[in-house]
Amino acid sequence: MIMELNINDRAALAIKNNTKRVEIRANKENSEHDYSKLKYGDVIKFTSSNEGIFYVKVKDVNYYTSLEELFTLEGTKYTTSSTNDKEEAINNINKLDGYEEAIKKNGVYAIHIEYLYSENSVWEELYEKAKNIRKPRNISGMISAGGVGAAILTKNHSIYTGVCIDTDSSLGMCGERNAIANMITNGENEILKLVCIDSKGNVILPCGACREYMMQLSKNSKDIEILKDVLSKEVIKLGELIPYWWGNMRV
């Protein structure tokens, strides 16, 4: 499930900076949202004025009868973006339109979240994940790994990473296919965006084998966007890299 919510800019920035990991919400009368339906793995699409649209993953949802109970058990460090003082936090939340009455009647939810990515900076974030996952090392006398890193964004708003694995017997895999294996292991199969970084930190395009592999994942694979340049944000679609793919010619 994807729930779409508005959020103020201060809280949005705190979530993106990882200093706010719990979102406090109450079910108000005639609201289109029912926070009791959120569960682990669901995605929240937040929209704020300055930070734009960004996505988070629901890690846990805890129900409390009051803000006092919530803050006593959850603390304030990662639950508010305005203060670490419990009483001040309670007063600030009660000032929100309809919240005091709603909490008295329906209780309140502490939604534990994990930041995924922002639409405004998705290419930069994928680039950093692909770059940072690289840790060149020798696994054994016959296997080395980590020289190339890849990051993929899926249709379900997840990000998966992988590194290249090179072996003396050609049984290794590219970073892209390693990331794809991670994606498939986690039950997904449709990629929206891909970034691949070489050992020098340069953006590179996938090899022929990876292009073929990705084309077979989904009927929409031709529309996968692949970063060509991180500064200009120039992208190319997979279908442009493999225009005469044999799968398109199957009867």
Backbone bond lengths (Angstrom), bond angles and torsions (degrees), N, CA, C in turn:
res aa  C-N    CA-C-N  psi(-1)  N-CA   C-N-CA  omega(-1)  CA-C   N-CA-C  phi
1 M - - - 1.457 - - 1.519 110.56 -
2 I 1.328 116.28 140.85 1.461 121.83 173.83 1.522 108.05 -116.50
3 M 1.328 116.80 121.25 1.460 122.07 178.07 1.521 108.73 -106.56
4 E 1.314 117.04 130.68 1.460 122.05 -178.35 1.523 109.76 -101.61
5 L 1.346 115.58 123.34 1.459 121.52 -176.76 1.525 110.70 -133.67
6 N 1.318 115.83 148.60 1.461 121.44 169.71 1.526 109.21 -89.25
7 I 1.323 116.72 154.14 1.455 120.90 -178.81 1.515 108.70 -150.96
8 N 1.331 117.80 149.63 1.460 119.17 179.60 1.530 110.37 -75.68
9 D 1.311 115.96 159.37 1.463 121.13 -172.64 1.523 112.87 -63.78
10 R 1.327 117.66 -37.42 1.465 120.18 -178.41 1.527 110.73 -64.25
11 A 1.337 115.98 -45.75 1.463 119.76 178.94 1.522 110.78 -66.88
12 A 1.329 116.76 -38.14 1.465 120.33 179.25 1.523 111.04 -61.08
13 L 1.314 116.75 -45.26 1.464 120.80 179.66 1.523 111.00 -64.76
14 A 1.324 116.40 -38.50 1.468 120.10 179.17 1.525 111.31 -64.43
15 I 1.330 117.09 -39.18 1.463 120.46 177.43 1.522 110.51 -65.05
16 K 1.322 117.15 -43.97 1.465 120.78 -179.68 1.524 111.34 -66.14
17 N 1.338 116.94 -30.14 1.467 121.36 178.64 1.533 112.73 -87.60
18 N 1.326 116.57 0.68 1.466 122.97 177.63 1.524 113.28 68.14
19 T 1.328 117.38 21.45 1.467 120.34 175.58 1.528 111.21 -99.02
20 K 1.318 116.88 -4.23 1.468 122.66 172.59 1.521 107.38 -130.31
21 R 1.331 116.13 114.79 1.458 121.11 -175.83 1.517 112.60 -119.14
22 V 1.323 116.39 -0.53 1.461 121.18 178.65 1.524 108.29 -129.85
23 E 1.307 116.57 125.55 1.468 121.92 177.32 1.522 108.45 -102.35
24 I 1.339 116.48 129.56 1.462 121.68 -178.12 1.531 108.77 -98.76
25 R 1.325 116.12 124.58 1.460 120.60 -179.38 1.525 110.35 -140.29
26 A 1.333 115.93 148.18 1.465 122.30 177.71 1.524 109.18 -127.15
27 N 1.326 116.02 145.04 1.463 120.92 177.17 1.521 109.95 -79.19
28 K 1.325 115.80 109.47 1.463 120.63 179.53 1.527 109.81 -93.50
29 E 1.320 115.78 158.30 1.455 120.87 179.26 1.525 110.48 -60.69
30 N 1.333 115.93 138.62 1.469 123.35 176.84 1.526 113.39 62.64
31 S 1.336 116.31 18.38 1.463 119.04 177.19 1.523 110.10 -80.87
32 E 1.318 116.85 146.69 1.465 120.77 178.17 1.525 111.74 -78.20
33 H 1.341 117.14 -9.18 1.458 121.00 -176.38 1.528 111.24 -106.54
34 D 1.328 114.76 137.71 1.463 121.33 174.09 1.526 106.65 -125.19
35 Y 1.334 115.28 102.85 1.462 120.11 -173.48 1.525 112.84 -71.30
36 S 1.315 117.33 -13.76 1.462 119.73 176.92 1.521 111.55 -69.47
37 K 1.314 117.16 -16.88 1.461 121.22 -178.72 1.528 112.77 -85.62
38 L 1.336 116.91 -12.61 1.463 119.42 178.63 1.520 110.33 -69.11
39 K 1.334 115.07 141.67 1.463 120.12 178.75 1.519 109.70 -142.95
40 Y 1.316 114.92 170.80 1.466 120.73 -179.28 1.528 110.44 -54.53
41 G 1.324 115.63 133.31 1.452 121.09 177.46 1.512 114.76 93.98
42 D 1.338 117.63 -15.57 1.459 119.96 175.99 1.531 109.73 -66.54
43 V 1.317 115.81 160.39 1.463 121.68 -178.70 1.520 109.63 -117.46
44 I 1.325 115.73 136.51 1.460 121.10 172.62 1.527 108.27 -108.70
45 K 1.314 115.16 128.74 1.465 122.37 175.76 1.525 107.51 -100.16
46 F 1.329 115.54 106.07 1.462 120.87 -179.26 1.532 110.08 -93.19
47 T 1.325 115.55 144.21 1.466 121.65 173.71 1.517 108.92 -128.96
48 S 1.345 116.23 126.85 1.461 120.78 175.15 1.523 108.70 -129.20
49 S 1.313 116.28 162.45 1.466 120.61 -174.97 1.526 112.44 -61.85
50 N 1.343 116.63 -50.88 1.460 120.61 -175.00 1.519 113.96 -92.78
51 E 1.331 117.04 -34.11 1.463 120.25 -176.32 1.512 112.95 -86.91
52 G 1.318 117.41 -11.40 1.456 120.80 177.53 1.519 112.33 74.27
53 I 1.322 115.76 -147.37 1.461 122.56 -176.54 1.522 109.89 -98.12
54 F 1.321 116.16 130.79 1.453 120.04 173.65 1.525 109.11 -145.54
55 Y 1.332 115.43 162.58 1.457 121.32 -171.98 1.530 110.70 -121.15
56 V 1.337 115.43 144.10 1.455 121.53 175.35 1.526 108.44 -132.80
57 K 1.325 115.77 155.67 1.458 122.22 176.72 1.519 109.31 -103.78
58 V 1.323 116.95 136.26 1.460 121.77 178.00 1.528 109.10 -78.22
59 K 1.321 115.57 123.46 1.466 121.39 179.46 1.525 112.26 -98.85
60 D 1.332 116.86 -32.44 1.455 121.07 -178.69 1.522 108.06 -167.17
61 V 1.318 116.43 153.60 1.470 121.80 176.69 1.523 108.27 -133.10
62 N 1.337 116.08 118.93 1.463 121.14 179.95 1.524 109.91 -114.62
63 Y 1.328 115.20 134.41 1.466 120.73 -179.30 1.529 110.07 -101.74
64 Y 1.344 115.75 138.02 1.467 121.25 178.02 1.525 108.67 -134.27
65 T 1.319 114.94 153.01 1.470 119.78 -179.74 1.515 112.49 -81.88
66 S 1.343 117.12 -17.85 1.463 120.32 -178.37 1.521 110.11 -153.79
67 L 1.336 115.89 163.27 1.456 120.70 175.33 1.515 111.04 -66.98
68 E 1.321 116.47 -34.32 1.462 120.80 178.14 1.533 110.02 -59.17
69 E 1.309 115.82 -45.52 1.464 120.18 178.81 1.529 110.75 -66.02
70 L 1.324 115.90 -41.70 1.468 120.28 -179.30 1.522 111.31 -59.49
71 F 1.325 116.65 -52.63 1.456 119.89 -175.93 1.527 112.54 -70.95
72 T 1.316 116.82 -28.41 1.467 119.60 176.70 1.527 110.45 -64.23
73 L 1.345 116.22 -40.22 1.460 120.46 -176.59 1.530 113.47 -91.88
74 E 1.323 117.15 -30.58 1.467 120.69 -177.51 1.528 112.42 -94.74
75 G 1.349 117.52 -22.64 1.449 119.80 -173.82 1.515 111.09 77.55
76 T 1.324 116.43 -177.39 1.472 120.89 -178.88 1.518 113.15 -115.44
77 K 1.322 118.44 -13.54 1.459 121.27 -170.94 1.520 112.98 -55.88
78 Y 1.330 117.30 -44.98 1.463 120.41 -176.58 1.527 112.71 -114.39
79 T 1.328 117.44 11.09 1.463 119.68 -176.40 1.519 114.08 -104.01
80 T 1.317 117.95 -20.34 1.465 120.04 -179.89 1.526 109.86 -129.14
81 S 1.310 115.01 155.01 1.468 120.16 178.66 1.520 111.88 -108.30
82 S 1.354 116.55 -0.60 1.464 119.66 -173.71 1.520 113.83 -110.12
83 T 1.347 117.68 -29.39 1.465 119.82 -174.88 1.517 110.32 -160.54
84 N 1.316 116.29 156.39 1.463 121.58 173.08 1.529 111.60 -102.27
85 D 1.330 116.39 0.59 1.454 120.96 179.26 1.527 109.41 -86.06
86 K 1.317 116.36 124.21 1.464 120.88 -174.43 1.524 112.34 -61.28
87 E 1.315 117.68 -47.70 1.461 120.68 -177.16 1.521 111.57 -64.70
88 E 1.319 115.61 -40.39 1.465 119.35 178.04 1.526 110.23 -65.20
89 A 1.347 116.69 -39.72 1.462 120.76 178.63 1.520 110.84 -62.17
90 I 1.323 116.98 -43.00 1.465 121.32 178.44 1.524 110.44 -61.45
91 N 1.321 117.01 -45.53 1.465 121.01 179.83 1.527 111.38 -62.88
92 N 1.332 116.32 -40.86 1.463 120.19 179.91 1.525 111.50 -63.03
93 I 1.325 116.89 -41.31 1.463 120.22 -179.24 1.523 110.73 -70.56
94 N 1.307 117.23 -39.38 1.467 120.47 179.56 1.522 112.57 -65.01
95 K 1.327 116.99 -20.91 1.460 120.92 178.33 1.530 112.40 -76.23
96 L 1.331 115.97 -17.87 1.456 119.73 -179.86 1.526 110.22 -65.76
97 D 1.303 115.93 145.32 1.462 122.04 -174.57 1.534 112.06 -55.24
98 G 1.322 116.37 114.69 1.453 122.13 174.17 1.510 116.29 79.08
99 Y 1.345 117.53 -1.41 1.460 119.42 -173.38 1.526 113.25 -73.13
100 E 1.329 118.03 -42.10 1.463 119.96 -176.69 1.529 110.53 -60.73
101 E 1.328 116.72 -45.37 1.449 120.78 -179.68 1.524 111.10 -67.80
102 A 1.326 116.31 -41.00 1.460 120.60 -178.46 1.526 111.72 -64.74
103 I 1.328 116.57 -40.67 1.466 120.43 -178.93 1.525 110.81 -68.29
104 K 1.322 116.55 -39.74 1.465 119.38 177.73 1.520 111.08 -61.24
105 K 1.319 116.21 -34.52 1.465 120.48 -176.24 1.524 112.83 -89.66
106 N 1.342 116.11 -41.83 1.468 119.91 -170.04 1.526 114.87 -117.24
107 G 1.337 117.78 -3.05 1.453 119.11 -176.58 1.515 111.55 80.37
108 V 1.333 117.08 -167.98 1.457 121.68 -173.82 1.532 109.41 -146.71
109 Y 1.317 115.64 152.82 1.460 121.07 -176.91 1.522 110.93 -116.35
110 A 1.323 115.31 136.20 1.463 121.90 171.25 1.526 106.61 -104.29
111 I 1.327 116.16 109.12 1.460 121.78 -174.51 1.525 108.90 -100.75
112 H 1.300 117.21 107.59 1.457 121.34 178.68 1.527 108.93 -76.83
113 I 1.320 115.86 129.46 1.469 120.08 -172.96 1.522 111.63 -131.63
114 E 1.313 114.44 157.01 1.465 122.19 175.00 1.525 108.34 -126.21
115 Y 1.327 116.52 122.17 1.468 120.72 -179.77 1.519 110.48 -62.37
116 L 1.333 116.98 134.70 1.461 121.84 178.24 1.526 111.23 -103.67
117 Y 1.335 116.60 -67.08 1.466 119.45 179.56 1.525 109.59 -169.07
118 S 1.334 114.46 165.32 1.455 121.77 177.22 1.521 109.82 -112.18
119 E 1.322 117.03 140.51 1.468 120.02 177.16 1.524 111.30 -63.13
120 N 1.340 116.74 -28.52 1.467 120.38 -178.87 1.526 113.00 -71.63
121 S 1.328 116.99 -25.43 1.473 119.37 -173.31 1.523 112.50 -134.89
122 V 1.322 117.21 26.84 1.464 120.33 -173.62 1.521 112.68 -61.40
123 W 1.345 117.49 -38.67 1.467 118.68 -178.69 1.521 111.46 -68.59
124 E 1.318 116.82 -40.39 1.464 119.77 177.24 1.533 110.95 -63.71
125 E 1.331 115.71 -40.11 1.461 119.44 -178.54 1.525 111.31 -68.86
126 L 1.325 117.91 -40.29 1.465 120.65 175.97 1.526 110.69 -64.87
127 Y 1.327 116.02 -39.97 1.460 120.71 178.48 1.530 110.44 -59.78
128 E 1.330 116.81 -46.83 1.462 120.65 -178.67 1.526 111.26 -64.20
129 K 1.312 117.08 -39.38 1.462 119.87 179.11 1.525 111.11 -66.62
130 A 1.324 116.46 -41.12 1.464 119.55 178.76 1.521 111.23 -67.61
131 K 1.328 116.76 -37.87 1.464 120.78 -179.94 1.527 110.92 -69.90
132 N 1.315 116.70 -43.17 1.458 120.71 -174.23 1.522 113.74 -74.71
133 I 1.331 117.01 -22.20 1.461 119.40 -179.31 1.529 111.27 -74.74
134 R 1.337 117.01 -16.84 1.472 120.53 -179.48 1.529 110.26 -71.44
135 K 1.312 115.10 126.06 1.470 121.39 174.22 1.524 107.08 -144.38
136 P 1.325 117.34 80.90 1.471 120.63 -175.65 1.526 111.75 -55.48
137 R 1.309 116.05 128.96 1.460 120.30 -178.61 1.525 110.17 -161.00
138 N 1.304 115.85 158.05 1.452 122.32 174.48 1.522 108.97 -94.67
139 I 1.297 115.98 123.11 1.459 121.23 178.46 1.530 109.86 -79.59
140 S 1.329 114.42 -41.55 1.464 121.49 178.07 1.526 107.27 -155.71
141 G 1.316 116.32 -170.98 1.459 118.37 177.40 1.512 112.98 -69.88
142 M 1.330 116.59 -10.55 1.465 120.42 -176.84 1.529 113.72 -119.80
143 I 1.320 117.42 -8.87 1.465 119.96 -176.83 1.520 110.21 -130.60
144 S 1.333 115.82 132.63 1.464 122.16 170.84 1.522 108.08 -126.04
145 A 1.318 116.34 159.65 1.464 119.31 -176.35 1.519 110.39 -155.55
146 G 1.329 114.85 163.75 1.461 121.26 169.22 1.515 116.36 89.69
147 G 1.315 119.27 4.01 1.464 119.89 179.89 1.515 112.83 -72.73
148 V 1.326 116.74 -32.53 1.465 122.61 -179.41 1.519 108.42 -120.59
149 G 1.345 116.29 139.20 1.458 121.37 178.99 1.517 111.16 -122.88
150 A 1.315 116.71 147.89 1.464 121.39 178.88 1.519 109.91 -135.96
151 A 1.324 115.57 148.98 1.463 121.87 175.60 1.516 108.75 -135.75
152 I 1.324 116.46 134.98 1.461 120.82 179.37 1.523 110.01 -124.72
153 L 1.325 115.60 144.16 1.455 122.92 173.83 1.519 107.56 -107.41
154 T 1.333 117.44 129.80 1.448 120.95 -176.71 1.527 112.59 -100.12
155 K 1.299 114.25 170.28 1.463 121.31 178.58 1.517 111.26 -61.09
156 N 1.341 116.89 -29.25 1.466 121.48 -179.49 1.524 112.72 -89.40
157 H 1.350 116.65 14.85 1.467 123.41 175.25 1.526 114.27 72.11
158 S 1.321 117.17 17.96 1.460 120.86 175.28 1.519 110.22 -91.78
159 I 1.329 116.04 154.66 1.463 121.82 175.06 1.522 108.17 -120.71
160 Y 1.324 116.01 128.73 1.460 121.85 177.95 1.525 109.03 -123.79
161 T 1.318 115.48 146.04 1.456 120.82 -179.04 1.520 110.44 -123.97
162 G 1.327 115.44 162.90 1.456 120.82 176.58 1.509 110.21 -162.21
163 V 1.326 116.77 157.91 1.466 121.97 176.65 1.524 109.30 -119.95
164 C 1.320 115.06 160.25 1.456 119.16 177.24 1.532 110.11 -72.47
165 I 1.322 116.04 148.45 1.458 123.03 175.17 1.529 106.72 -127.70
166 D 1.312 116.87 116.81 1.462 121.65 -177.27 1.522 110.18 -110.81
167 T 1.325 115.93 131.61 1.461 120.75 -179.77 1.522 110.71 -126.96
168 D 1.320 115.89 159.01 1.462 120.52 179.48 1.525 112.39 -70.43
169 S 1.317 117.04 -16.58 1.469 119.89 -176.75 1.518 112.80 -109.32
170 S 1.327 117.27 18.09 1.476 124.68 176.93 1.533 113.37 61.94
171 L 1.323 116.97 26.77 1.462 120.85 179.40 1.526 112.42 -98.16
172 G 1.319 117.36 8.47 1.460 120.61 -179.12 1.508 112.39 -79.81
173 M 1.346 115.20 -165.21 1.462 119.80 178.46 1.521 109.69 -152.77
174 C 1.327 114.70 157.32 1.459 120.84 176.13 1.526 109.99 -75.36
175 G 1.328 115.04 162.41 1.454 120.14 178.59 1.518 112.35 -59.74
176 E 1.356 117.01 -36.57 1.459 120.36 -179.66 1.520 111.04 -62.19
177 R 1.333 116.49 -45.54 1.464 119.73 -178.32 1.528 111.49 -70.87
178 N 1.313 116.70 -29.39 1.460 119.95 174.83 1.524 110.04 -65.88
179 A 1.336 117.01 -43.81 1.463 121.23 177.18 1.528 110.81 -63.60
180 I 1.328 116.22 -39.22 1.463 120.55 178.51 1.527 110.76 -65.09
181 A 1.327 116.80 -40.44 1.464 120.36 177.35 1.527 110.20 -61.06
182 N 1.330 116.14 -39.18 1.470 121.01 176.57 1.521 110.15 -62.61
183 M 1.334 116.40 -43.02 1.466 121.69 178.62 1.526 111.04 -61.26
184 I 1.324 116.87 -48.36 1.463 121.04 -177.87 1.525 110.63 -65.05
185 T 1.327 116.80 -39.59 1.465 120.89 177.13 1.519 111.15 -57.37
186 N 1.342 116.33 -32.34 1.459 121.66 -179.17 1.527 112.83 -93.04
187 G 1.330 117.14 14.14 1.453 121.33 170.53 1.509 116.55 86.62
188 E 1.336 118.03 12.95 1.464 120.46 179.45 1.530 110.64 -114.69
189 N 1.331 115.99 162.98 1.457 118.17 -177.95 1.530 115.32 -150.34
190 E 1.334 117.22 1.37 1.464 117.93 -177.25 1.526 111.14 -119.37
191 I 1.323 115.78 120.54 1.466 123.34 -177.09 1.525 109.92 -97.43
192 L 1.330 115.34 139.90 1.464 121.11 173.73 1.520 111.78 -103.20
193 K 1.338 117.58 -42.92 1.456 121.67 -174.81 1.524 110.20 -139.93
194 L 1.334 115.35 151.63 1.461 121.48 -179.53 1.519 110.33 -141.65
195 V 1.342 114.99 138.11 1.465 121.55 171.56 1.522 107.33 -130.70
196 C 1.330 115.81 134.30 1.461 121.02 177.41 1.531 108.79 -129.03
197 I 1.339 116.75 133.58 1.462 122.52 -175.34 1.527 109.26 -122.86
198 D 1.346 116.55 132.43 1.464 119.17 -179.90 1.522 111.69 -84.91
199 S 1.315 116.70 -175.64 1.468 121.76 -174.52 1.519 113.25 -65.45
200 K 1.343 117.61 -19.04 1.463 122.10 179.10 1.524 112.82 -97.53
201 G 1.306 116.86 2.08 1.458 120.71 179.62 1.507 114.41 88.52
202 N 1.327 117.38 11.73 1.454 121.53 -179.86 1.524 111.13 -90.10
203 V 1.339 115.80 144.56 1.458 120.31 173.50 1.517 109.08 -71.74
204 I 1.321 117.00 131.81 1.463 121.23 178.96 1.520 109.42 -129.28
205 L 1.328 115.71 161.98 1.457 121.27 177.55 1.524 109.62 -94.17
206 P 1.323 117.72 152.91 1.464 120.56 -178.71 1.526 111.76 -65.97
207 C 1.328 115.59 150.29 1.460 120.49 178.33 1.524 110.24 -72.76
208 G 1.320 116.73 174.43 1.458 121.23 -178.32 1.510 113.14 -60.06
209 A 1.329 117.02 -40.34 1.466 120.23 -179.55 1.529 111.04 -63.94
210 C 1.340 117.31 -41.03 1.462 120.57 179.37 1.527 111.01 -68.59
211 R 1.323 116.35 -36.94 1.465 119.42 177.73 1.528 109.90 -61.66
212 E 1.317 115.67 -45.88 1.460 120.74 179.02 1.530 110.87 -62.06
213 Y 1.326 115.89 -44.32 1.466 121.85 -179.09 1.523 110.55 -59.18
214 M 1.342 116.45 -46.13 1.462 120.38 -178.16 1.522 112.00 -68.39
215 M 1.325 117.45 -35.14 1.458 119.95 -179.55 1.521 111.74 -62.55
216 Q 1.323 116.65 -29.04 1.460 119.88 -177.72 1.532 113.23 -84.04
217 L 1.318 118.10 -6.13 1.460 121.45 -176.87 1.524 113.27 -71.38
218 S 1.332 117.03 -38.95 1.456 120.66 -171.35 1.518 110.68 -157.63
219 K 1.315 116.07 155.20 1.464 119.84 176.48 1.523 111.05 -67.13
220 N 1.343 117.00 -16.13 1.458 121.03 -179.99 1.530 113.07 -98.19
221 S 1.337 116.73 6.84 1.462 119.83 -174.27 1.521 113.48 -61.15
222 K 1.316 116.65 -27.44 1.474 119.11 -179.68 1.518 111.68 -61.45
223 D 1.341 117.11 -20.59 1.464 121.32 -177.90 1.533 113.26 -94.02
224 I 1.339 118.35 2.69 1.456 120.82 176.61 1.523 109.32 -58.76
225 E 1.324 116.25 128.19 1.465 121.22 178.55 1.525 109.75 -90.78
226 I 1.328 116.09 130.90 1.460 122.21 -177.66 1.525 108.63 -120.70
227 L 1.315 116.15 127.06 1.462 120.37 -177.29 1.530 110.89 -70.54
228 K 1.338 115.46 132.70 1.466 121.22 175.81 1.522 111.85 -104.25
229 D 1.353 116.49 -32.49 1.466 120.39 -177.96 1.521 108.89 -149.67
230 V 1.333 116.92 123.53 1.456 120.29 -174.53 1.527 111.79 -73.75
231 L 1.315 119.53 -28.07 1.461 121.50 -178.65 1.529 111.87 -75.80
232 S 1.329 116.65 -44.71 1.463 120.57 -178.46 1.520 112.48 -88.32
233 K 1.345 116.91 -11.96 1.466 123.64 -175.36 1.533 111.37 62.41
234 E 1.326 116.37 25.40 1.469 119.66 177.73 1.526 109.53 -68.85
235 V 1.319 115.45 132.48 1.460 120.38 -179.77 1.523 110.02 -126.96
236 I 1.312 115.11 162.37 1.451 121.88 173.97 1.518 107.50 -135.99
237 K 1.311 117.14 144.51 1.458 120.35 179.10 1.519 110.67 -86.77
238 L 1.340 114.47 148.86 1.458 119.13 -177.84 1.524 111.60 -57.51
239 G 1.321 117.20 -36.71 1.459 120.39 179.29 1.511 113.15 -60.79
240 E 1.331 117.17 -27.15 1.465 120.87 177.54 1.522 111.01 -75.62
241 L 1.335 116.98 -26.95 1.463 120.75 -179.73 1.522 112.43 -82.65
242 I 1.330 116.52 -19.75 1.459 120.45 -178.94 1.533 108.20 -140.01
243 P 1.348 116.94 65.72 1.472 121.95 -169.01 1.527 114.68 -67.98
244 Y 1.309 117.83 -29.59 1.464 119.93 -177.38 1.523 110.65 -109.31
245 W 1.302 115.08 46.94 1.452 120.61 -176.48 1.522 110.40 -62.04
246 W 1.334 116.04 135.64 1.456 121.19 -175.80 1.531 113.12 -61.08
247 G 1.348 116.31 -30.45 1.457 119.88 -178.31 1.522 113.41 -64.10
248 N 1.339 116.11 -25.42 1.471 119.95 179.03 1.521 111.50 -72.59
249 M 1.316 116.98 -16.35 1.457 121.33 -174.34 1.528 112.28 -101.95
250 R 1.320 116.78 3.89 1.462 119.78 179.90 1.524 110.00 -71.11
251 V 1.314 116.28 138.52 1.466 121.01 -178.92 1.532 109.86 -76.00
